[in-house]
Amino acid sequence: MSSRHLLTPERDMMMERKVPSLVDMCIQLAVDNIRHLGDVGDTGLDLLERILPHCTVDQLKHIEDSTEERDLSPVTDKLWKKFYERQFGVNSTNLVCERMTQKKVSFKWKLLYEAKLKDLEEAQQKSFDRIKELYKKEDARKQSRQVQITKKVPPSSKKRSFYGGGPGSNISNTKSSLMKKSKLQFLNCHEVKNLAAIKKNGIQKSHGISSASKQGVSSGNGRDSASTSRPIGRRF
């Protein structure tokens, strides 16, 4: 009995911790549906300090842009500073703080975050544009080199037709003309002409000899017939 009485207050405290209050339930409900939050209206800053830290960058920006006629920077400014540090680094965050201290100015971290993000996007776009321009110049240089090479490679039309650079018909025509030319040179040379003259004279001489032999044979036949007609006795 005494031991159970001693444990009762502890159990009562545990029970109190486990049972959420109505406020806690409302806060948890808001956190669970935070992507649907917009204008927070007159919600107390103490409640917003428990709800808004669960927002992403886009969700926090949407809530601030949707809430009209109310400045949420007392709660959101430190959240934007955390986003800035998470996105751009601790060194960049400290540098911004030092510059604002030196110049004795203060800017909201939401504006600093958006300005820094815009600068990075513009710098990235410029870098992309420079890279694109470099690729464009390199492609133009390659194209110009290809054009120069193709201009040097093809021979002229005369050389192609004379040296056989065209189809097979051009080759056969070239060979035929070369054979005709060689044949004419061979027939017109001095030795060939002399051989032709000697051959011609030989043909004429052989023709004359054959004619003379024919005449002799015919005359011989007449003498033989005349001798045969003489009396045999007169020959002895």
C-alpha positions as CSV (number, residue, x, y, z in Angstrom):
1,M,0.0,0.0,0.0
2,S,2.7,2.4,0.9
3,S,4.7,1.7,-2.2
4,R,1.7,2.2,-4.4
5,H,0.9,5.5,-2.7
6,L,4.5,6.5,-3.4
7,L,4.3,5.7,-7.1
8,T,0.9,7.4,-7.6
9,P,2.3,11.0,-8.0
10,E,4.8,9.8,-10.6
11,R,2.2,8.0,-12.5
12,D,0.0,11.1,-12.4
13,M,2.8,13.2,-13.8
14,M,3.4,10.7,-16.6
15,M,-0.3,10.7,-17.4
16,E,-0.3,14.5,-17.5
17,R,2.6,14.5,-20.0
18,K,1.0,12.0,-22.3
19,V,-2.3,13.8,-22.5
20,P,-1.8,16.8,-24.9
21,S,-3.6,20.0,-24.4
22,L,-6.0,21.5,-26.9
23,V,-3.4,24.0,-27.9
24,D,-0.9,21.3,-28.6
25,M,-3.4,19.4,-30.6
26,C,-4.1,22.5,-32.7
27,I,-0.4,23.2,-33.2
28,Q,0.2,19.6,-34.3
29,L,-2.8,19.8,-36.7
30,A,-1.4,23.0,-38.2
31,V,2.1,21.4,-38.6
32,D,0.6,18.3,-40.2
33,N,-1.2,20.5,-42.8
34,I,1.4,23.2,-43.1
35,R,1.6,22.9,-46.9
36,H,-2.0,24.1,-47.0
37,L,-1.4,27.2,-44.7
38,G,-1.7,30.6,-46.2
39,D,-2.9,33.7,-44.5
40,V,-2.3,33.2,-40.8
41,G,-4.4,36.2,-39.9
42,D,-4.2,37.2,-36.2
43,T,-2.6,34.0,-35.0
44,G,-0.4,34.7,-32.0
45,L,3.3,35.0,-32.4
46,D,3.9,32.4,-29.7
47,L,1.9,29.9,-31.7
48,L,3.7,30.9,-35.0
49,E,7.0,30.4,-33.4
50,R,6.0,26.7,-32.8
51,I,4.4,26.2,-36.2
52,L,6.6,28.1,-38.8
53,P,9.9,26.4,-38.0
54,H,8.5,23.3,-39.7
55,C,8.1,25.2,-43.0
56,T,10.3,24.8,-46.0
57,V,11.6,27.8,-47.9
58,D,8.7,27.8,-50.4
59,Q,6.1,27.2,-47.6
60,L,7.4,30.1,-45.5
61,K,7.5,32.4,-48.4
62,H,4.0,31.5,-49.4
63,I,2.7,32.1,-45.8
64,E,4.4,35.5,-45.6
65,D,3.2,36.6,-49.1
66,S,-0.4,35.4,-48.3
67,T,-0.6,37.2,-45.0
68,E,-1.8,40.7,-45.6
69,E,-1.4,43.8,-43.4
70,R,0.8,42.0,-41.0
71,D,4.6,41.8,-40.6
72,L,5.8,38.3,-39.7
73,S,9.5,39.1,-39.7
74,P,9.7,39.1,-35.8
75,V,9.2,35.3,-36.1
76,T,10.4,34.6,-39.7
77,D,13.6,36.7,-39.8
78,K,15.6,34.2,-37.8
79,L,14.2,31.4,-39.8
80,W,15.3,33.1,-43.0
81,K,18.8,33.5,-41.5
82,K,18.9,29.8,-40.9
83,F,17.9,29.2,-44.5
84,Y,20.6,31.6,-45.7
85,E,23.3,29.9,-43.6
86,R,22.1,26.4,-44.8
87,Q,22.0,27.5,-48.5
88,F,25.1,29.7,-48.8
89,G,27.3,28.7,-45.9
90,V,28.4,30.0,-42.5
91,N,31.2,32.1,-43.9
92,S,28.9,34.0,-46.2
93,T,26.4,34.5,-43.4
94,N,29.0,35.9,-41.1
95,L,30.4,38.2,-43.8
96,V,26.9,39.7,-44.3
97,C,26.6,40.3,-40.6
98,E,30.0,42.0,-40.5
99,R,29.1,44.3,-43.5
100,M,25.8,45.3,-42.0
101,T,27.5,46.1,-38.7
102,Q,30.3,48.1,-40.4
103,K,27.8,50.1,-42.4
104,K,25.3,50.3,-39.5
105,V,22.4,49.0,-41.6
106,S,20.0,46.1,-41.2
107,F,18.2,44.1,-43.8
108,K,15.7,41.4,-43.4
109,W,17.2,38.0,-44.0
110,K,14.3,37.2,-46.4
111,L,15.4,40.0,-48.7
112,L,19.1,39.0,-48.3
113,Y,18.3,35.4,-49.2
114,E,16.3,36.3,-52.3
115,A,19.0,38.8,-53.4
116,K,21.8,36.3,-52.9
117,L,19.8,33.6,-54.8
118,K,19.2,36.0,-57.7
119,D,22.9,36.9,-57.9
120,L,23.8,33.3,-58.0
121,E,21.3,32.6,-60.7
122,E,22.5,35.5,-62.8
123,A,26.1,34.5,-62.3
124,Q,25.2,30.9,-63.3
125,Q,23.3,32.1,-66.3
126,K,26.3,34.2,-67.4
127,S,28.6,31.2,-66.9
128,F,26.2,29.1,-69.1
129,D,26.2,31.9,-71.7
130,R,30.0,32.0,-71.8
131,I,30.2,28.3,-72.1
132,K,27.6,28.3,-74.9
133,E,29.5,31.0,-76.7
134,L,32.8,29.0,-76.4
135,Y,31.1,25.9,-77.8
136,K,29.6,28.0,-80.6
137,K,33.1,29.4,-81.5
138,E,34.6,26.0,-81.4
139,D,31.9,24.6,-83.7
140,A,32.5,27.5,-86.1
141,R,36.2,26.8,-86.1
142,K,35.7,23.1,-86.8
143,Q,33.3,24.0,-89.7
144,S,35.8,26.4,-91.3
145,R,38.5,23.8,-91.1
146,Q,36.3,21.2,-92.7
147,V,35.4,23.6,-95.5
148,Q,39.1,24.3,-96.2
149,I,39.9,20.6,-96.3
150,T,37.1,19.8,-98.8
151,K,38.2,22.6,-101.1
152,K,41.7,21.1,-101.4
153,V,40.8,17.5,-101.9
154,P,38.7,17.4,-105.2
155,P,40.8,17.7,-108.4
156,S,39.8,19.8,-111.4
157,S,37.4,18.4,-114.0
158,K,40.1,18.3,-116.7
159,K,42.5,16.3,-114.6
160,R,39.7,13.9,-113.6
161,S,38.7,13.2,-117.2
162,F,42.3,13.0,-118.5
163,Y,43.8,10.9,-115.8
164,G,40.9,8.6,-115.3
165,G,39.4,10.0,-112.2
166,G,35.9,9.6,-113.6
167,P,33.8,6.6,-114.5
168,G,35.1,3.6,-116.5
169,S,33.8,5.0,-119.8
170,N,36.3,7.9,-119.5
171,I,39.1,5.3,-118.9
172,S,38.2,3.3,-122.0
173,N,38.0,6.5,-124.1
174,T,41.4,7.7,-122.9
175,K,43.0,4.3,-123.7
176,S,41.4,4.3,-127.2
177,S,42.7,7.7,-128.0
178,L,46.1,6.8,-126.7
179,M,46.2,3.7,-128.9
180,K,45.1,5.6,-132.0
181,K,47.8,8.2,-131.3
182,S,50.5,5.6,-130.9
183,K,49.4,3.8,-134.0
184,L,49.5,6.9,-136.1
185,Q,53.0,7.7,-134.7
186,F,54.1,4.2,-135.6
187,L,52.7,4.3,-139.2
188,N,54.2,7.8,-139.8
189,C,57.7,6.9,-138.6
190,H,60.5,6.7,-141.3
191,E,61.3,3.0,-140.8
192,V,57.7,1.9,-141.3
193,K,57.5,4.0,-144.5
194,N,60.7,2.4,-145.9
195,L,59.4,-1.0,-145.1
196,A,56.1,-0.2,-146.8
197,A,58.0,1.0,-149.9
198,I,60.2,-2.0,-150.0
199,K,57.2,-4.3,-149.6
200,K,55.4,-2.4,-152.4
201,N,58.4,-2.7,-154.7
202,G,58.7,-6.4,-154.0
203,I,55.1,-6.9,-154.8
204,Q,55.5,-5.1,-158.1
205,K,58.6,-7.1,-159.0
206,S,57.1,-10.3,-158.2
207,H,54.1,-9.4,-160.4
208,G,56.4,-8.5,-163.3
209,I,58.3,-11.8,-163.0
210,S,55.2,-13.8,-163.0
211,S,53.9,-12.0,-166.1
212,A,57.2,-12.6,-167.9
213,S,57.3,-16.2,-167.0
214,K,53.8,-16.7,-168.3
215,Q,54.8,-15.1,-171.6
216,G,57.9,-17.3,-171.8
217,V,55.9,-20.4,-171.3
218,S,53.5,-19.5,-174.0
219,S,56.3,-18.8,-176.5
220,G,58.1,-22.0,-175.6
221,N,55.0,-24.0,-176.4
222,G,54.9,-22.5,-179.9
223,R,58.5,-23.4,-180.6
224,D,58.0,-26.9,-179.4
225,S,55.0,-27.3,-181.7
226,A,57.0,-25.9,-184.7
227,S,59.9,-28.3,-184.0
228,T,57.6,-31.2,-183.8
229,S,56.1,-30.3,-187.2
230,R,59.5,-30.5,-188.9
231,P,60.5,-33.8,-190.5
232,I,62.5,-36.1,-188.3
233,G,65.1,-36.8,-190.9
234,R,66.3,-33.2,-191.2
235,R,67.4,-33.2,-187.6
236,F,70.1,-35.9,-188.4
